[in-house]
């Protein structure tokens, strides 16, 4: 056994000392009382009120799938405001810029989450194939055309999907001029 190819592993027993500025910050935060209230400027307070009302209106018109995310948007804005203001100063006051930053970030993140939720990030390949077939059949499509557009599917898989959709009433099948037509 060679010490270079298989070195002996040892636990670090002494840690590097923390820099003085980190110790100062730790002491500062440790000394803070939980009862400390962050202050807001008048502009920031008014903007927070507007944002709160906007989010509550949005919550009223949001479906049950996305409502848990919308319900927490204001909490996230408030937390980001605190982080933004405390990163600037040891005696933080939430300013309009903090609120604008937090609002824009939360709106950006929730819009991306919404896209992911509603575009089916977690759909499986089978469900994707079902949705694709239903989309083709919206205006009505012949069996031959449908098979051409779904040639990437195995025949057995395509037939099972079609059978399931017809049995569940999501797809109708008829014959026009001797040709099988599917319509969703």
C-alpha positions in Angstrom: 0.0 0.0 0.0 1.4 3.3 -1.1 0.7 6.5 1.0 0.3 8.5 -2.2 -2.3 6.3 -3.8 -4.2 5.6 -0.7 -3.5 8.3 1.9 -4.6 8.0 5.5 -7.7 10.1 6.1 -7.7 12.3 9.2 -10.3 14.5 10.7 -9.5 18.2 10.9 -9.0 18.9 14.6 -8.4 22.6 14.6 -10.4 25.1 12.6 -9.3 28.3 11.1 -10.2 31.3 13.3 -13.1 33.4 12.2 -12.2 36.8 10.8 -12.8 39.7 13.2 -15.6 41.3 11.1 -17.5 38.0 11.1 -17.2 37.8 14.9 -18.5 41.4 15.2 -21.5 40.6 13.0 -22.2 37.4 15.0 -22.1 39.4 18.3 -24.3 42.1 16.9 -27.0 39.6 15.8 -26.7 37.6 19.0 -27.4 40.8 21.0 -30.5 41.7 19.0 -33.8 41.4 20.8 -36.6 39.4 19.1 -38.8 42.4 19.9 -36.8 44.7 17.6 -39.2 46.2 15.1 -38.0 47.1 11.6 -39.1 50.5 10.6 -40.3 51.4 7.1 -40.2 54.8 5.4 -43.6 56.2 4.5 -43.1 55.4 0.8 -42.1 51.8 1.6 -45.1 51.4 3.9 -47.6 52.7 1.3 -46.0 50.4 -1.3 -46.3 47.4 1.0 -50.0 48.2 1.5 -50.5 48.3 -2.2 -48.7 45.1 -2.8 -50.6 43.4 0.0 -53.9 44.4 -1.5 -52.8 43.3 -5.0 -51.8 39.9 -3.7 -55.1 39.5 -1.8 -57.1 40.4 -5.0 -54.9 37.9 -6.9 -55.7 35.2 -4.3 -59.4 35.7 -4.8 -59.1 35.0 -8.5 -56.6 32.2 -8.3 -57.5 28.5 -8.7 -56.9 25.9 -6.0 -53.8 24.6 -7.7 -51.8 27.8 -7.4 -53.5 29.5 -4.4 -51.0 28.2 -1.8 -48.2 29.9 -3.7 -50.1 33.2 -4.1 -51.1 33.1 -0.4 -47.4 33.2 0.6 -46.2 35.9 -1.8 -46.6 38.7 0.7 -44.7 36.8 3.3 -41.8 36.4 0.8 -41.9 40.0 0.0 -41.7 41.0 3.7 -38.8 38.6 4.3 -36.9 39.8 1.3 -37.4 43.4 2.4 -35.9 42.6 5.8 -32.9 40.9 4.2 -32.4 43.7 1.7 -32.5 46.4 4.4 -30.3 44.6 6.9 -27.7 43.9 4.3 -27.3 47.6 3.9 -27.2 48.8 7.5 -26.9 47.6 11.0 -29.8 49.8 12.0 -32.1 48.8 9.2 -35.1 50.7 7.9 -37.0 49.3 5.0 -37.0 51.7 2.2 -39.0 51.9 -1.1 -36.0 50.3 -3.0 -36.1 47.3 -0.7 -39.8 46.8 -1.4 -39.4 47.2 -5.1 -36.6 44.7 -5.2 -38.5 42.2 -3.1 -41.7 42.6 -5.2 -39.9 42.2 -8.5 -38.1 39.1 -7.3 -41.2 37.5 -5.9 -43.2 38.3 -9.1 -40.4 36.9 -11.3 -40.1 33.7 -9.3 -43.8 33.0 -9.0 -44.4 33.6 -12.7 -41.7 31.0 -13.4 -43.3 28.6 -10.9 -46.7 29.2 -12.5 -45.3 28.3 -16.0 -43.8 25.1 -14.6 -47.0 24.1 -12.8 -49.4 24.8 -15.7 -47.2 23.4 -18.5 -46.9 20.1 -16.7 -43.4 19.9 -15.5 -44.2 16.6 -13.9 -46.2 15.0 -16.7 -45.0 11.6 -17.9 -44.5 10.6 -21.5 -47.8 8.7 -21.6 -49.8 11.8 -20.5 -47.9 13.9 -23.0 -48.9 11.6 -25.8 -52.5 11.7 -24.6 -52.5 15.5 -24.7 -50.9 15.6 -28.1 -53.5 13.2 -29.6 -56.4 15.2 -28.0 -54.9 18.4 -29.5 -54.7 16.8 -33.0 -58.3 15.6 -32.7 -59.8 19.0 -31.7 -60.9 19.8 -35.2 -61.3 16.2 -36.2 -58.6 14.1 -37.8 -58.6 10.9 -39.9 -57.0 7.8 -38.6 -54.4 7.9 -41.3 -53.4 11.5 -40.5 -53.4 10.8 -36.8 -51.1 7.8 -37.3 -48.8 9.9 -39.5 -48.6 12.7 -36.8 -47.9 10.2 -34.1 -45.6 7.8 -35.9 -43.1 8.2 -33.0 -45.5 6.1 -30.9 -45.5 2.4 -31.1 -48.7 1.1 -32.7 -49.7 -0.8 -29.5 -49.2 2.3 -27.4 -51.2 4.5 -29.8 -54.0 2.0 -30.0 -54.2 1.7 -26.2 -54.3 5.5 -25.8 -57.1 5.8 -28.5 -59.1 3.0 -26.9 -58.8 4.5 -23.5 -59.8 8.0 -24.7 -62.8 6.6 -26.6 -64.0 4.5 -23.6 -63.7 7.5 -21.3 -65.6 9.8 -23.6 -62.7 12.1 -24.2 -62.5 11.2 -27.9 -65.3 10.3 -30.3 -64.8 8.0 -33.2 -66.9 8.0 -36.4 -66.8 7.0 -40.0 -67.1 9.6 -42.8 -66.9 8.5 -46.4 -65.5 5.1 -45.3 -62.7 6.8 -43.3 -62.3 6.6 -39.5 -62.4 10.2 -37.9 -61.4 11.0 -34.3 -62.6 14.2 -32.6 -62.1 15.4 -29.1 
